[in-house]
Amino acid sequence: MAAASPVERLQEEATCPVCLEYFTDPVTLECGHNFCRACIAQCWEGPDTAASCPQCRETVQQRNLRPNRQMANVVEIAKQLSFQAAKGAGAGGVCGEHQEALKLFCEEDQTPICVICRESRAHRTHMVVPIQEAAQEYKEKIQAHLKTLREESEKLLGLKVAGEERSREYLKQTETERQKIVSEFQQLRQFLEEQERLLLAQLEKLDKEIVKIQNENISKLSEGISRLSELISEMEGKCQKPASEFLQDVRSTLSRCEKGKFQQPEEISPELEEEVSDFSQKTIVLMETLRKFKDTLPSALESLGAHRQGRM
């Protein structure tokens, strides 16, 4: 086994033998060993009592505890050297508590950890893997979701374009019918004023239904496209980050990817399409009736309208 580096040896010297972490408020016993004040305090039941040193088993007195300011300074130096060594190694992140490189990933807590964290009570029984291995695994999962999200975005864009085209055709058809109706009623305005008002009101209602449905669909599609674009951009950016940052909240990221699918809005209903088609037929009947049966026009239109309502 290779000899420990000077930085590693310094880290060992700055580590409490009880909690296995950097000394916190270090104190020295009369036997010469150092501990965290809180760790060694557990050995005494009350003030002015004797206890056995956890390392050498010599009997020591609580009243002889001495703060070790030099060791506290050594701890700070060890932390700084560990931080610099981790940055120089390109580990991608440093443990905020131990200033050690984040080389491991805790599967249970879903968080990067350092080798000191691995031996702590919080992670000792957890499943831990190398951080690069975990990053690769989760990156492959997110890449697979990104492919699905991109395909979903393209599908929604196609639906939006197709829906806008259908809406233009329907509106163009209703405009044509409007022009025919207005032209015929201009010749017989006085006689057909009431019929014109009723037909235009029906047509206006149909326009509003078409525009309302299309606006709702376009709004939903645009919202879906925007949300998916933002999610895709966020996921692509996240995949470019260092492993430690990338794996932060990775389970939440996966959940958001899996929920990213967009429910397709309903198209214009067949009933509404039939109404548009029926209106074209009604206009033909109107023109023929105006020429031949001016006296029977109101009843003929009413009869056709009642026939359509009966089919719905």
Residue frames as qw, qx, qy, qz and C-alpha x, y, z in Angstrom:
[[0.000, 0.889, 0.457, 0.000, 0.00, 0.00, 0.00],
 [0.387, 0.575, -0.042, 0.719, 1.36, 3.44, -0.91],
 [0.345, -0.271, -0.484, 0.757, 2.48, 5.65, 1.93],
 [0.016, 0.865, 0.489, -0.112, 0.03, 8.36, 2.97],
 [0.366, 0.619, 0.061, 0.692, 0.72, 11.82, 1.60],
 [0.231, 0.006, -0.442, 0.867, 1.66, 14.67, 3.97],
 [0.402, -0.221, -0.098, -0.883, -1.85, 16.15, 3.49],
 [0.755, -0.263, -0.527, -0.287, -3.47, 12.83, 4.39],
 [0.585, -0.118, -0.607, 0.524, -1.24, 12.44, 7.44],
 [0.012, -0.111, 0.252, -0.961, -2.12, 15.96, 8.54],
 [0.589, -0.260, -0.302, -0.703, -5.81, 15.17, 8.12],
 [0.738, -0.225, -0.632, 0.069, -5.42, 12.06, 10.29],
 [0.386, -0.051, -0.506, 0.769, -3.71, 14.07, 13.01],
 [0.204, -0.080, 0.089, -0.972, -6.53, 16.66, 12.87],
 [0.622, -0.235, -0.548, -0.507, -9.24, 13.98, 13.21],
 [0.530, -0.415, 0.483, -0.560, -10.89, 13.10, 16.52],
 [0.151, 0.171, -0.973, -0.046, -10.48, 9.35, 17.31],
 [0.304, 0.266, 0.768, -0.497, -14.03, 9.23, 18.72],
 [0.532, 0.628, 0.314, -0.473, -16.22, 10.89, 16.06],
 [0.648, 0.104, 0.558, 0.508, -13.70, 10.38, 13.22],
 [0.295, 0.862, 0.284, 0.299, -14.24, 13.95, 12.04],
 [0.355, 0.511, -0.235, 0.747, -12.14, 17.10, 12.29],
 [0.337, -0.302, -0.616, 0.644, -11.63, 18.24, 15.89],
 [0.171, -0.746, -0.297, -0.571, -14.26, 20.65, 17.18],
 [0.402, -0.798, 0.235, -0.384, -13.10, 22.68, 20.20],
 [0.811, 0.149, -0.525, 0.212, -10.14, 20.31, 20.76],
 [0.506, -0.763, 0.304, -0.262, -8.88, 19.60, 24.30],
 [0.530, 0.420, -0.710, 0.198, -5.81, 17.71, 25.56],
 [0.843, -0.500, -0.170, -0.100, -5.88, 15.13, 28.38],
 [0.401, -0.798, 0.450, 0.004, -3.08, 14.78, 30.92],
 [0.825, -0.076, 0.513, 0.224, -1.95, 11.65, 29.04],
 [0.179, -0.426, 0.480, 0.746, -1.30, 13.80, 25.96],
 [0.221, 0.339, 0.822, 0.400, -4.14, 12.59, 23.69],
 [0.183, 0.149, -0.038, -0.971, -6.53, 15.02, 21.99],
 [0.104, 0.465, 0.876, 0.072, -10.33, 14.83, 21.58],
 [0.168, -0.550, -0.308, -0.758, -13.29, 17.04, 20.77],
 [0.170, -0.210, 0.555, -0.786, -14.58, 18.57, 23.98],
 [0.743, -0.044, 0.033, -0.667, -18.07, 17.18, 23.37],
 [0.808, 0.162, -0.556, -0.111, -16.73, 13.69, 22.55],
 [0.420, 0.173, -0.736, 0.502, -14.56, 13.29, 25.65],
 [0.358, -0.264, 0.332, -0.832, -17.23, 14.85, 27.88],
 [0.830, -0.113, -0.317, -0.444, -19.26, 11.66, 27.43],
 [0.641, 0.135, -0.696, 0.294, -16.65, 9.77, 29.52],
 [0.102, 0.066, -0.609, 0.784, -17.45, 11.65, 32.75],
 [0.240, -0.592, -0.764, -0.084, -20.63, 11.41, 34.75],
 [0.252, -0.935, -0.249, 0.022, -20.10, 14.67, 36.63],
 [0.188, 0.884, -0.312, 0.292, -17.49, 17.34, 37.51],
 [0.202, -0.679, 0.657, -0.258, -14.17, 16.42, 39.08],
 [0.934, -0.068, 0.314, -0.158, -14.48, 12.75, 38.15],
 [0.208, -0.504, 0.762, 0.349, -11.90, 10.34, 36.75],
 [0.861, 0.392, 0.154, -0.284, -12.31, 8.30, 33.58],
 [0.714, -0.143, 0.545, 0.416, -10.33, 6.12, 31.23],
 [0.162, 0.593, -0.380, -0.691, -8.82, 7.71, 28.09],
 [0.860, 0.367, 0.182, -0.303, -10.46, 6.08, 25.01],
 [0.633, 0.657, -0.409, -0.004, -7.05, 5.66, 23.36],
 [0.344, 0.464, -0.739, 0.347, -4.51, 4.66, 25.99],
 [0.708, -0.438, -0.542, -0.116, -6.91, 3.60, 28.80],
 [0.367, 0.051, -0.511, 0.776, -4.98, 5.67, 31.35],
 [0.224, -0.751, -0.589, 0.194, -7.02, 7.21, 34.13],
 [0.239, 0.289, 0.064, 0.925, -7.43, 10.96, 33.62],
 [0.067, -0.533, -0.573, 0.619, -9.12, 13.70, 35.62],
 [0.250, 0.784, 0.507, 0.258, -11.78, 15.94, 34.12],
 [0.206, -0.942, -0.065, 0.256, -10.36, 19.00, 35.87],
 [0.488, -0.472, 0.452, 0.578, -7.08, 18.53, 34.01],
 [0.572, 0.601, 0.487, 0.272, -8.62, 19.10, 30.55],
 [0.224, -0.567, 0.148, 0.779, -6.72, 21.81, 28.65],
 [0.586, 0.759, 0.161, -0.234, -7.96, 23.62, 25.49],
 [0.651, -0.142, 0.476, 0.574, -5.58, 22.88, 22.64],
 [0.304, 0.836, 0.041, -0.455, -5.49, 26.07, 20.55],
 [0.068, -0.525, 0.707, 0.469, -2.57, 24.80, 18.49],
 [0.309, 0.168, 0.924, 0.152, -4.60, 21.78, 17.42],
 [0.354, 0.744, 0.456, -0.336, -7.51, 24.05, 16.50],
 [0.163, 0.776, -0.338, -0.507, -5.12, 25.95, 14.20],
 [0.193, -0.249, 0.893, 0.321, -3.86, 22.67, 12.73],
 [0.413, 0.461, 0.777, -0.119, -7.47, 21.65, 11.99],
 [0.343, 0.834, 0.117, -0.416, -8.06, 24.86, 10.03],
 [0.031, 0.632, -0.639, -0.438, -4.85, 24.34, 8.06],
 [0.320, 0.010, 0.938, 0.132, -5.81, 20.71, 7.33],
 [0.443, 0.648, 0.561, -0.262, -9.21, 21.83, 6.06],
 [0.264, 0.836, -0.183, -0.446, -7.66, 24.43, 3.75],
 [0.087, -0.462, 0.815, 0.340, -5.07, 21.98, 2.38],
 [0.407, 0.242, 0.881, -0.023, -7.77, 19.35, 1.81],
 [0.420, 0.769, 0.316, -0.364, -9.89, 21.91, -0.03],
 [0.175, 0.769, -0.443, -0.426, -6.98, 22.96, -2.25],
 [0.237, -0.244, 0.916, 0.213, -5.99, 19.34, -2.94],
 [0.471, 0.450, 0.745, -0.142, -9.54, 18.49, -3.95],
 [0.387, 0.833, 0.048, -0.393, -9.73, 21.47, -6.30],
 [0.021, 0.652, -0.663, -0.367, -6.38, 20.57, -7.85],
 [0.330, -0.029, 0.938, 0.102, -7.53, 16.98, -8.44],
 [0.354, 0.039, -0.463, -0.812, -10.57, 18.19, -10.35],
 [0.064, 0.180, 0.953, -0.236, -12.94, 16.17, -8.20],
 [0.162, -0.456, -0.609, -0.629, -15.84, 18.39, -9.19],
 [0.484, -0.706, -0.159, -0.492, -16.83, 19.39, -5.65],
 [0.277, 0.260, -0.708, 0.595, -15.77, 19.53, -2.03],
 [0.462, -0.546, -0.695, 0.069, -17.66, 18.39, 1.06],
 [0.115, -0.776, 0.003, -0.621, -18.83, 21.45, 2.95],
 [0.739, -0.654, 0.033, -0.156, -18.41, 19.72, 6.31],
 [0.856, -0.340, 0.233, 0.311, -15.10, 17.91, 5.87],
 [0.159, 0.850, -0.352, -0.357, -13.51, 19.84, 2.98],
 [0.498, -0.185, 0.806, 0.261, -12.85, 16.51, 1.27],
 [0.248, 0.190, -0.620, -0.720, -13.39, 15.73, -2.42],
 [0.738, 0.148, 0.347, -0.559, -16.88, 14.41, -3.19],
 [0.149, 0.373, -0.853, -0.333, -15.86, 11.08, -4.67],
 [0.029, 0.193, 0.978, -0.079, -18.87, 8.95, -3.61],
 [0.428, -0.194, -0.255, -0.845, -22.63, 9.02, -4.09],
 [0.250, 0.060, 0.837, -0.482, -25.14, 7.82, -1.47],
 [0.186, -0.238, -0.780, -0.547, -27.98, 6.05, -3.28],
 [0.237, -0.568, -0.763, 0.196, -30.32, 6.19, -0.28],
 [0.129, -0.711, -0.261, 0.641, -29.93, 9.91, 0.44],
 [0.535, 0.703, 0.349, 0.312, -29.37, 10.77, -3.25],
 [0.068, -0.988, 0.141, 0.018, -26.42, 13.05, -2.49],
 [0.665, 0.496, -0.418, 0.370, -22.65, 13.18, -3.17],
 [0.672, -0.734, 0.092, -0.008, -20.49, 12.48, -0.11],
 [0.240, 0.736, -0.618, 0.137, -16.78, 12.31, 0.77],
 [0.648, 0.097, -0.741, 0.146, -14.83, 9.36, 2.20],
 [0.031, 0.107, -0.660, 0.743, -15.18, 10.74, 5.73],
 [0.614, -0.023, 0.057, -0.787, -18.97, 11.03, 5.32],
 [0.730, 0.096, -0.623, -0.263, -18.95, 7.37, 4.24],
 [0.481, 0.011, -0.781, 0.398, -17.66, 6.29, 7.65],
 [0.234, -0.179, 0.360, -0.885, -20.05, 8.50, 9.62],
 [0.291, 0.225, 0.850, -0.377, -23.16, 7.18, 11.32],
 [0.490, 0.510, 0.117, -0.697, -25.37, 8.95, 8.76],
 [0.653, 0.525, -0.379, -0.393, -24.12, 6.90, 5.78],
 [0.227, -0.455, 0.860, -0.037, -22.34, 3.87, 7.26],
 [0.515, 0.161, 0.831, -0.132, -25.20, 1.43, 6.41],
 [0.548, 0.673, 0.107, -0.485, -26.19, 3.05, 3.09],
 [0.801, 0.317, 0.384, 0.334, -25.50, 1.86, -0.45],
 [0.056, -0.864, 0.217, 0.450, -22.61, 3.98, -1.79],
 [0.813, 0.371, 0.305, 0.330, -21.10, 3.97, -5.30],
 [0.444, -0.167, 0.187, 0.860, -18.34, 6.00, -7.02],
 [0.208, 0.654, 0.234, -0.688, -19.65, 9.41, -8.00],
 [0.187, 0.409, -0.568, -0.689, -18.68, 9.13, -11.67],
 [0.030, -0.138, -0.974, -0.179, -20.45, 5.77, -11.94],
 [0.121, 0.597, 0.676, -0.414, -23.61, 7.26, -10.42],
 [0.167, 0.611, -0.096, -0.768, -23.39, 10.33, -12.65],
 [0.123, 0.205, -0.785, -0.571, -23.12, 8.17, -15.77],
 [0.028, 0.333, 0.942, -0.036, -26.08, 6.03, -14.75],
 [0.135, 0.694, 0.498, -0.502, -28.39, 8.97, -14.07],
 [0.104, 0.528, -0.336, -0.773, -27.15, 10.87, -17.11],
 [0.042, -0.014, -0.894, -0.445, -28.16, 7.94, -19.35],
 [0.055, 0.546, 0.811, -0.204, -31.60, 7.90, -17.77],
 [0.106, 0.725, 0.193, -0.652, -32.11, 11.63, -18.28],
 [0.034, 0.350, -0.608, -0.712, -30.78, 11.45, -21.86],
 [0.030, 0.278, 0.931, 0.235, -33.44, 8.83, -22.59],
 [0.057, 0.717, 0.586, -0.373, -36.11, 11.13, -21.17],
 [0.008, 0.596, -0.180, -0.782, -34.74, 14.05, -23.17],
 [0.025, -0.025, 0.808, 0.589, -35.25, 12.08, -26.38],
 [0.010, -0.551, -0.834, -0.011, -38.89, 11.45, -25.47],
 [0.037, -0.736, -0.310, 0.600, -39.42, 15.08, -24.50],
 [0.016, -0.404, 0.437, 0.803, -38.00, 16.33, -27.80],
 [0.020, -0.211, -0.877, -0.431, -40.26, 13.96, -29.75],
 [0.043, -0.670, -0.696, 0.255, -43.24, 15.15, -27.72],
 [0.041, -0.642, -0.022, 0.766, -42.35, 18.78, -28.42],
 [0.015, 0.174, -0.660, -0.731, -42.15, 18.13, -32.17],
 [0.031, -0.421, -0.891, -0.166, -45.51, 16.34, -32.09],
 [0.039, -0.728, -0.489, 0.478, -47.17, 19.26, -30.30],
 [0.027, -0.497, 0.267, 0.825, -45.70, 21.73, -32.79],
 [0.026, -0.078, -0.821, -0.564, -47.17, 19.68, -35.65],
 [0.058, -0.598, -0.793, 0.100, -50.57, 19.65, -33.96],
 [0.051, -0.673, -0.205, 0.709, -50.44, 23.41, -33.52],
 [0.020, 0.309, -0.513, -0.801, -49.64, 24.06, -37.20],
 [0.076, -0.262, -0.891, -0.362, -52.32, 21.62, -38.39],
 [0.071, -0.647, -0.679, 0.340, -54.90, 23.12, -36.04],
 [0.001, -0.588, 0.015, 0.809, -54.19, 26.66, -37.23],
 [0.057, 0.113, -0.701, -0.702, -54.58, 25.56, -40.85],
 [0.088, -0.450, -0.882, -0.112, -57.92, 23.87, -40.17],
 [0.060, -0.674, -0.453, 0.581, -59.14, 26.95, -38.34],
 [0.023, 0.423, -0.295, -0.856, -58.22, 29.20, -41.30],
 [0.095, -0.119, -0.835, -0.529, -60.12, 26.94, -43.69],
 [0.107, -0.583, -0.791, 0.152, -63.20, 26.90, -41.51],
 [0.049, -0.667, -0.218, 0.711, -63.13, 30.67, -41.06],
 [0.021, 0.242, -0.538, -0.807, -62.61, 31.14, -44.78],
 [0.100, -0.330, -0.884, -0.316, -65.63, 28.95, -45.45],
 [0.098, -0.685, -0.622, 0.366, -67.80, 30.84, -42.96],
 [0.043, -0.531, 0.089, 0.842, -66.69, 34.16, -44.51],
 [0.052, -0.013, -0.734, -0.677, -67.74, 32.92, -47.94],
 [0.135, -0.534, -0.833, -0.056, -71.13, 31.94, -46.59],
 [0.115, -0.645, -0.355, 0.667, -71.49, 35.32, -44.90],
 [0.004, 0.326, -0.362, -0.873, -70.88, 37.14, -48.19],
 [0.121, -0.239, -0.839, -0.474, -73.48, 35.03, -49.99],
 [0.161, -0.618, -0.732, 0.236, -76.05, 35.61, -47.30],
 [0.088, -0.595, -0.142, 0.786, -75.47, 39.38, -47.17],
 [0.009, 0.136, -0.572, -0.809, -75.61, 39.65, -50.98],
 [0.159, -0.397, -0.845, -0.320, -78.98, 37.88, -51.19],
 [0.202, -0.676, -0.615, 0.353, -80.50, 39.76, -48.32],
 [0.117, -0.349, 0.076, 0.927, -79.49, 43.14, -49.77],
 [0.151, -0.141, -0.647, -0.734, -81.98, 42.52, -52.63],
 [0.492, -0.517, -0.609, -0.346, -84.78, 41.62, -50.28],
 [0.210, 0.182, -0.567, 0.776, -83.79, 43.59, -47.16],
 [0.447, -0.216, 0.149, -0.855, -87.24, 44.78, -46.21],
 [0.850, -0.092, -0.297, -0.425, -88.87, 41.37, -46.61],
 [0.884, -0.008, -0.432, 0.176, -86.07, 39.25, -45.16],
 [0.003, 0.727, -0.411, 0.550, -84.66, 41.48, -42.45],
 [0.726, -0.470, 0.347, -0.362, -85.68, 39.17, -39.66],
 [0.991, 0.108, 0.032, 0.071, -84.40, 36.06, -41.44],
 [0.538, 0.643, -0.323, 0.439, -81.07, 37.75, -42.14],
 [0.283, -0.694, 0.438, -0.496, -80.66, 38.64, -38.50],
 [0.898, -0.272, 0.271, -0.217, -81.36, 35.08, -37.38],
 [0.924, 0.315, -0.065, 0.207, -78.97, 33.49, -39.89],
 [0.351, 0.697, -0.372, 0.503, -76.13, 35.92, -39.17],
 [0.519, -0.622, 0.402, -0.428, -76.61, 35.39, -35.45],
 [0.982, -0.081, 0.167, -0.037, -76.31, 31.63, -35.97],
 [0.762, 0.508, -0.162, 0.367, -73.22, 32.08, -38.12],
 [0.001, -0.772, 0.389, -0.504, -71.65, 34.44, -35.59],
 [0.773, -0.465, 0.337, -0.271, -72.23, 31.90, -32.86],
 [0.971, 0.172, 0.054, 0.155, -70.54, 29.26, -35.03],
 [0.455, 0.707, -0.289, 0.458, -67.56, 31.58, -35.62],
 [0.335, -0.714, 0.418, -0.451, -67.19, 32.14, -31.90],
 [0.936, -0.233, 0.239, -0.116, -67.34, 28.42, -31.19],
 [0.861, 0.395, -0.077, 0.311, -64.64, 27.74, -33.79],
 [0.243, 0.735, -0.330, 0.540, -62.39, 30.58, -32.62],
 [0.591, -0.634, 0.322, -0.381, -62.94, 29.72, -28.96],
 [0.982, -0.100, 0.154, 0.051, -61.98, 26.07, -29.45],
 [0.745, 0.499, -0.117, 0.427, -58.97, 26.97, -31.60],
 [0.013, -0.795, 0.322, -0.514, -57.74, 29.67, -29.20],
 [0.764, -0.515, 0.310, -0.233, -57.99, 27.24, -26.31],
 [0.970, 0.109, 0.098, 0.196, -56.09, 24.58, -28.27],
 [0.523, 0.668, -0.192, 0.493, -53.41, 27.02, -29.42],
 [0.308, -0.777, 0.334, -0.436, -53.02, 28.29, -25.87],
 [0.892, -0.344, 0.283, -0.079, -52.63, 24.75, -24.52],
 [0.888, 0.331, 0.030, 0.319, -50.24, 23.76, -27.29],
 [0.282, 0.777, -0.249, 0.505, -48.14, 26.93, -26.86],
 [0.536, -0.691, 0.349, -0.335, -48.04, 26.41, -23.11],
 [0.967, -0.122, 0.214, 0.059, -47.01, 22.79, -23.57],
 [0.737, 0.529, -0.073, 0.416, -44.32, 23.68, -26.08],
 [0.006, 0.819, -0.306, 0.486, -42.98, 26.44, -23.84],
 [0.724, -0.559, 0.332, -0.230, -42.95, 24.20, -20.78],
 [0.966, 0.074, 0.156, 0.191, -41.24, 21.37, -22.66],
 [0.537, 0.695, -0.160, 0.451, -38.70, 23.79, -24.17],
 [0.257, -0.791, 0.371, -0.414, -37.85, 25.14, -20.72],
 [0.877, -0.346, 0.317, -0.101, -37.61, 21.62, -19.29],
 [0.892, 0.346, 0.034, 0.288, -35.42, 20.46, -22.19],
 [0.291, 0.785, -0.266, 0.478, -33.16, 23.50, -21.82],
 [0.509, -0.692, 0.383, -0.341, -32.93, 22.95, -18.08],
 [0.959, -0.133, 0.249, 0.026, -32.18, 19.23, -18.49],
 [0.755, 0.531, -0.076, 0.377, -29.54, 19.90, -21.17],
 [0.033, 0.807, -0.346, 0.478, -27.91, 22.49, -18.94],
 [0.731, -0.538, 0.340, -0.246, -28.03, 20.18, -15.94],
 [0.977, 0.109, 0.102, 0.155, -26.32, 17.40, -17.92],
 [0.549, 0.661, -0.208, 0.468, -23.39, 19.73, -18.60],
 [0.358, -0.816, 0.291, -0.348, -22.76, 20.43, -14.93],
 [0.147, 0.432, -0.852, 0.256, -20.12, 18.64, -12.80],
 [0.496, -0.193, -0.843, -0.078, -21.23, 15.38, -11.29],
 [0.187, -0.258, -0.684, 0.655, -21.73, 16.75, -7.78],
 [0.281, 0.244, 0.095, -0.923, -24.00, 19.56, -8.99],
 [0.462, 0.046, -0.654, -0.597, -25.67, 17.34, -11.56],
 [0.439, -0.206, -0.873, 0.048, -26.68, 14.78, -8.93],
 [0.102, 0.100, 0.494, -0.857, -28.22, 17.33, -6.58],
 [0.564, 0.324, 0.376, -0.660, -31.98, 16.50, -6.41],
 [0.132, 0.237, -0.796, -0.541, -31.53, 14.07, -9.32],
 [0.102, 0.333, 0.934, -0.079, -34.56, 12.03, -8.24],
 [0.234, 0.687, 0.359, -0.588, -36.72, 15.16, -8.45],
 [0.159, 0.524, -0.481, -0.684, -35.20, 15.87, -11.89],
 [0.013, -0.015, -0.956, -0.291, -36.12, 12.39, -13.13],
 [0.165, 0.525, 0.768, -0.328, -39.64, 12.79, -11.74],
 [0.235, 0.683, 0.042, -0.691, -40.07, 16.07, -13.61],
 [0.117, 0.330, -0.740, -0.573, -38.86, 14.43, -16.84],
 [0.035, 0.208, 0.975, 0.075, -41.32, 11.58, -16.41],
 [0.152, 0.669, 0.604, -0.405, -44.18, 14.01, -15.82],
 [0.056, -0.443, 0.257, 0.857, -43.16, 16.21, -18.76],
 [0.146, 0.263, 0.822, 0.483, -45.54, 14.58, -21.25],
 [0.255, 0.185, 0.071, -0.946, -48.30, 16.83, -22.55],
 [0.408, 0.407, 0.803, -0.154, -51.89, 15.74, -23.04],
 [0.127, 0.159, 0.551, 0.810, -53.06, 16.55, -26.54],
 [0.337, 0.270, 0.302, -0.850, -56.00, 18.97, -26.70],
 [0.529, 0.440, 0.722, -0.078, -59.23, 17.93, -28.34],
 [0.166, 0.063, 0.522, 0.834, -59.62, 18.82, -31.97],
 [0.435, 0.083, -0.032, -0.896, -62.65, 20.64, -33.37],
 [0.522, 0.095, 0.792, -0.301, -65.52, 18.27, -32.76],
 [0.147, 0.195, 0.832, 0.499, -67.23, 16.41, -35.64],
 [0.062, 0.740, 0.648, -0.172, -70.48, 18.05, -34.54],
 [0.035, -0.782, 0.017, 0.623, -69.02, 21.52, -35.09],
 [0.147, -0.252, 0.696, 0.656, -67.58, 20.48, -38.45],
 [0.137, 0.449, 0.857, 0.212, -71.01, 19.19, -39.39],
 [0.042, 0.810, 0.389, -0.436, -72.53, 22.53, -38.42],
 [0.060, -0.581, 0.370, 0.723, -70.16, 24.32, -40.83],
 [0.103, 0.032, 0.862, 0.496, -71.04, 21.87, -43.60],
 [0.098, 0.623, 0.771, -0.093, -74.73, 22.20, -42.86],
 [0.030, 0.747, 0.136, -0.650, -74.48, 25.97, -43.10],
 [0.045, -0.307, 0.624, 0.717, -73.15, 25.67, -46.64],
 [0.026, 0.338, 0.899, 0.277, -76.14, 23.57, -47.58],
 [0.013, 0.720, 0.557, -0.415, -78.45, 26.05, -45.91],
 [0.001, -0.581, 0.193, 0.790, -77.02, 28.87, -48.07],
 [0.007, -0.009, 0.808, 0.589, -77.71, 26.89, -51.26],
 [0.018, -0.565, -0.825, 0.024, -81.26, 26.33, -50.16],
 [0.039, -0.696, -0.258, 0.669, -81.52, 30.04, -49.37],
 [0.008, 0.378, -0.449, -0.810, -80.46, 31.11, -52.87],
 [0.062, -0.200, -0.876, -0.435, -82.81, 28.70, -54.62],
 [0.074, -0.624, -0.741, 0.238, -85.70, 29.57, -52.39],
 [0.031, -0.586, -0.079, 0.806, -85.23, 33.33, -52.88],
 [0.091, 0.195, -0.596, -0.773, -85.59, 32.90, -56.61],
 [0.297, -0.196, -0.835, -0.419, -88.51, 30.52, -56.65],
 [0.475, -0.571, -0.667, -0.066, -90.34, 30.60, -53.36],
 [0.092, 0.383, -0.284, 0.875, -90.11, 34.02, -51.71],
 [0.601, -0.446, -0.056, -0.660, -93.39, 33.45, -49.97],
 [0.939, -0.274, -0.194, -0.082, -92.27, 30.12, -48.48],
 [0.480, 0.551, -0.507, 0.457, -88.68, 31.03, -47.58],
 [0.320, -0.550, 0.513, -0.576, -89.15, 31.45, -43.79],
 [0.896, -0.163, 0.243, -0.333, -90.84, 28.09, -43.40],
 [0.879, 0.377, -0.268, 0.117, -88.27, 26.35, -45.64],
 [0.266, 0.588, -0.567, 0.512, -85.34, 27.64, -43.54],
 [0.551, -0.424, 0.453, -0.558, -87.11, 26.73, -40.34],
 [0.976, 0.051, 0.007, -0.210, -87.75, 23.24, -41.65],
 [0.718, 0.462, -0.427, 0.299, -84.07, 22.73, -42.55],
 [0.038, -0.572, 0.564, -0.595, -82.98, 24.00, -39.15],
 [0.772, -0.277, 0.327, -0.469, -85.36, 21.66, -37.37],
 [0.953, 0.232, -0.195, -0.025, -84.03, 18.74, -39.46],
 [0.469, 0.530, -0.546, 0.449, -80.42, 19.45, -38.41],
 [0.354, -0.486, 0.511, -0.614, -81.35, 19.72, -34.75],
 [0.925, -0.089, 0.091, -0.357, -83.08, 16.37, -34.98],
 [0.856, 0.337, -0.354, 0.165, -79.86, 14.70, -36.20],
 [0.152, 0.595, -0.567, 0.548, -77.68, 16.06, -33.35]]
